[in-house]
Amino acid sequence: MKTLQQGFTLIELIAVMVIVGIIAITASARFVSTDLARLQASRDDLVAALFFAQQAAMAQDNIAVSVSAGGVDVTRDGESIAAHQDAYPLTFPAGVTASAANLHYDKLGRTTATSITLSAGGNTATVIVSGSGYAYY
């Protein structure tokens, strides 16, 4: 007598688990806050601008950084300068704002210690600039 067995094979179960996993990863990517991603990208751009200004100040005179609510500008003798392909002023993405700050670097890359706060969609990030010119978050 032949018995009828019902159920799934191991291969079928693994295939369903892989498909469910792919769907879960795709769905979870849509729930990640784009405000947080824009905030983190803006924070990284700001720190990069501050590092660039510090390095430029050690090679040239009269380097300044101006942070406004909508972006950051690195200037030499009052004129915006370019870093490789990127030119300043750099505008933050929509929805990201920053506290205002004006920094002037000396030949040793030093500046006034300050902190700059960025905000987007209820999230905040703080960039700290030490007197030695080192910027971190």
Buried (B, 14 or more C-beta within 10 A) or exposed (E): EEEEEEEEEEEEEEEEEEEEEEEEEEEEEEEEEEBBEBBBBBBEBBBBBBBBBBBBBBEEEBBBBBBBEBBBBBBBEEEEBEBEEEEBBBBBBEEBBBBEBEBBBEEEBBBEEBEBEBBBEEBEBEBEBBEEBBBEB
